[in-house]
Structures are given as C-alpha cells and as structure tokens.
Amino acid sequence: FTPAMMIMPKNSPRSLAQNITQTNQANDYLSYLPYQPALTSIMSAEEVAKAFVNHYYQTFDSSVDGLAGLFSEQSMLTFEGQQVQGSPNIVQKLKAVGPVKHNVKTTDIQPSSNPNAIVIFVTGAIQIGGDNPLHFCEFFQLVGTGPGQYYVHNCVFRLNYGL
C-alpha cells in the first residue's frame, strides 16, 4: 500500500479521498473540504480506511443506493450467514434491512496479503427501524483497481448477540 492510494467509487467523478483533506482529531472524524492534491497524496492506509468507513456508514444510513458504486460484480457480501454477489444484489440485500442508523465504536485496519488491498474490521451499534440498538461487527477488504481506486471486494456483517 502506498500513501498516494485513495478510494474512488465506480461511476464517481471524484474519489472520496479527493474530498477529504483534513482530519479533525478532536472529534476523530474526517472533515470534507474542496480537493487539494498536495494533501490527498499523503493519505496513509489508516486515513483511507477511516475515510471509507465514515463514507460507507453515512451513505448506508441516508441512501443505500449510494453504496452501489463501492461494489463490483466480483464483490461478495455475507450478511448474517447469507452470501450475495455483485453490486445490484448487495444493494438489494442492504435495502431489505430497512432504515438504519450506525454508531461506529472501533475501526481496526491492516494491510492485506495483496499489496493493493486493505482489510478493515468495524464494531459498533446499529439501530434498525428505530428499535433498540444492537451490537454489530463488519469486515471489509478494499482492493485497488488502479492508482487511488478501490472497491469493496469482501464484506462480512454480523449482529453480536449475548453469547
């Protein structure tokens, strides 16, 4: 992984990372400012992953259809043990969950065995349809398709019930 790599959803005129140029460390969330090439060229794997996580859950919570460009036909989602493949099928599965609100608690990031990939593990709470929040965990593998371009190759989601 090189610092110059960024996330670019398919069919997007600009990459997510091109819109992210400053980290608000006090709130540990990313501020969106106009594109500034000098700043985006130094994004670390951690910054890219955090930007992805922020974008993914904000989009999921507001408009699931907006996630379609993050997946490809090769993408695989395992949602509570059910596997679906391909962007349209993944979006359909996520829409079937209904209205949600995510509250991310932790994000762990590692390089993958593929030098053009990042693995991300997220934990948090999800509120489905206004019900009480439930704990969840989600795993992503982002795979690079070119300089600064990634798609979600793998995604695994599980609710965490009392064991």
N, C-alpha and C positions, 0 to 999 in steps of 0.2 A: 504494500500500500504506500502510495506517495502522498505527501501533503496537498498536492495540487488536485487530487481527485475530489469530485463533488457529486451530489445526487442530481440527476436530471430525469424527471418523469417523462415517459414516452409522450409524444404529442404536446410537449410543453415548449413554449417559445424560449423560456429561460429556465435554467436549473434552479432548484431550491437554494442551493449554495450561493448562487449569484445574488440572491435576495437577502442572504444572511451575511452580515458583515461585522456584527458586534455582539459580544456576549455580555449579558447583564449578570455578573457573577453574584451580586447580592440576592437576586431572585432565582438564580440558576435557570434562567430561560433565555431563549435567543430573541433578540430584537431584529425586526425586519427593516432594513434601510435600503436605499437605492443601491444598485450594483456598483461595486468598487473593486475592479480587478486585482489591485495590489493586495487587498485583504483576503479575497477568496482564494488566492493562490497559496496561502499558507495554512489552510484548514487541515487540522490533524484528523486522524481516523475517529477520534473521540468527538471532535466538533461536528464532523459529518454525521456520525451516528446520532448524536443528540439533536441535530437539526432534523434528521429524518424522523426520529421518534416524535418530536414536537409537531412536525407537519402531519405525520400519519394520524395521530390521535385527534388533533384539531379537525382534520378533514373528516375522519370517521365520525366524529361527534356532530358535525354540521351537515355533511353531504357525502354519503358513502360513494356515490357515483364519481366523486373527485379522486378516489383511490385507483380507478381503473388504469391510469397511466403509469402507476408504480409497479404493475404486474405485467407479465408477458404470457404468451401461450405456453411457455415451459414452466411457469410458476406453479407451485403446489402449496395449497393450504390444508392443514389438518386442524379442524375445528372440533374440539371435544371428541376426537377419535374419528371423525368423518373427513375423508380426503376428497378434495376437489381440485381440478387442474384447469389452468387457463384464466386469463383476466376476467372475461364475462361471467364465468361460473363462480369465481371467487367473490366478485362484487355481488352477485345474486345471493350467495350464501351469507355474506356480511349484512346485506339489506334485510334478510329474513330474521335477523336478530331483533330488529326493531330499533326504536330510538334509544341511544345510549349516551352516557357521559363517563369518560375515563378520567381517573385521577392517578397519574403515574407516580409511583413511590421510589423505585430504583431502576437504574439502567446500567447494565454491565456490557462492556464492549471488548471484543478480542479480534485480532486478525484471524483469518481463516487459513486453511492449508493452501488455498488458492491465493496468490499474492494480490489478486484483483478483487478480493471479497472481504467482507466484514461480517462478523456474527454479533448479534445483539440480543440480550436477554432482558426483558422488562417485567417488573412486577408492579401491581397497583390494585386499585379498586375500580369496579365498573358498576354503574347504575343502569339497569335495563328497564326502560319504560317507566321510570320514576320510582321503581321499587327500591328496597334497601340495597345498599352497595354490597357487592360480592368481591372477594379477592380473586385476582387473576394473575396468570403469568403468560408471557408470549415470547417466542423466539423468532428471530428473523435472520436470514442470510441475504445480504445485499451482494450482488455480483456485478462487477464492472463490465460494461459493453464497449467502452471507449474512454478516452480521457474525460474525466468528470461526469461520466454517465453510469448510473446504476439502476438495476431493477430488483424487486424482491423475488428471489428465486425460491426461497423456502420461508414458510410462516407456520408456526405451530402455536395454537391457542388452547389454554385450559383454565377452567374455573378451579379455584382451590377451596374445596370443602373441608370441614373438620375431619381429620383423619383419626 
